[in-house]
């Protein structure tokens, strides 16, 4: 009997910090953690999960980028908001994402984020610029640290959404934040995560920020579209 040749998709090994993130999200889903609750210290969480403090920090940074927790200077980490309906799949559901899904996500981002950047330029308050500036600084200083670059990238885009002061738009962007991280990860791995590519990526984000800061909605939308088109071109090559 002739054997069938089956094609298998390669399996991506999950990182420890992703396991930790999923575990914390499961506590949110189950109601054991609620908005306003304070998480244990990094040291205590490390002991509880039997992992290093750096692993805990990575997990918390990812959850903060997704908007699920906030880190208050000198106080600790607190649960912000959680909508269980957004997480029918695990936090790392992006790992299951097909290549075609990446193309659809870039289309969604172009429709959503171009408008968001324009509204942010019209609606932002001065304090809204601070998280954008912090994200840009973190992006610039990432220097080859993939997770830090991804988290800073996502934080920048979420900060723009928050600057609109439109809660529905904020929630819409948060709802796709998990798979946005994976898209950013794949984009950086494919082309952008080189010294030249990283500088180009940073410059694209800087132009968006400057247009928003100067309250130039049309320019903010143009630079956001330029950035997302560049991402789309990278992903299209990957899909093909």
Phi, psi and omega in degrees: 000129184287134179281140177276137175268114181257141177264131181243142174282138179297143181267129179266123179295133180278145179272156184299320182295332176292322176297318179295316179302314180298321180296317179293319178298324178296327177290328175292315180300318184283349180090002178291334173241135183233160177308131181097343179292144177264131177283161175297165179295161178303318181297315181292320177297321178301318179292320181296318181270352182059046178226172181286161178295326179295325177295318178297317180298320178297316180297316180292323178297319178296318179293324177293319178298328178280352178085013184271334178224161173229145181254116181262125184304123177078357182245319182132196183249131184236147174288132180263289184211142179217128177243105185300334182294340180282345188236061174288340175248163179298166180302327180265029180301338178300338179296335182270357187293132177279162182299323179296328178296326179298318179297317180296322179296319178297326177293317178299317182296320180296320179293317187277308191283335176297313178295321180298317181295322178295317179293323178298321179296329180275327195252349189294152170255158187307320182292342179290340180285336185300309179296331175294315180296320179295320179295319178297318179297317179295323179296317181293325184271357183300318173046059175089355177277101188303309184297320180296319179296318180296314182296319179294320179300309180295319180301322179297313182292323177291326178295323177296316179300316181295331180289347177284336185059029175248105188298328180293318177295319179300313180295323179297317181290321177298326184295337178249010185296325181298313180281340174297322178300315181294322178297316178298320180298313181294319180299314181295320181294323186287311186222315195286338185275061171230168181300317180290314181294322179295320178296320179295316180298317179297318181297321178299316179291324179296320179296320177299313180300313182298321179294319178295313181301322181276005179056051177244084185303317182297318180290322178300317179294320179297313183291325177294317179296316178304316180297313183289329175295320178297319176297317180300320180296321178295313182293323179299320178295323180294316182295319182287000000 
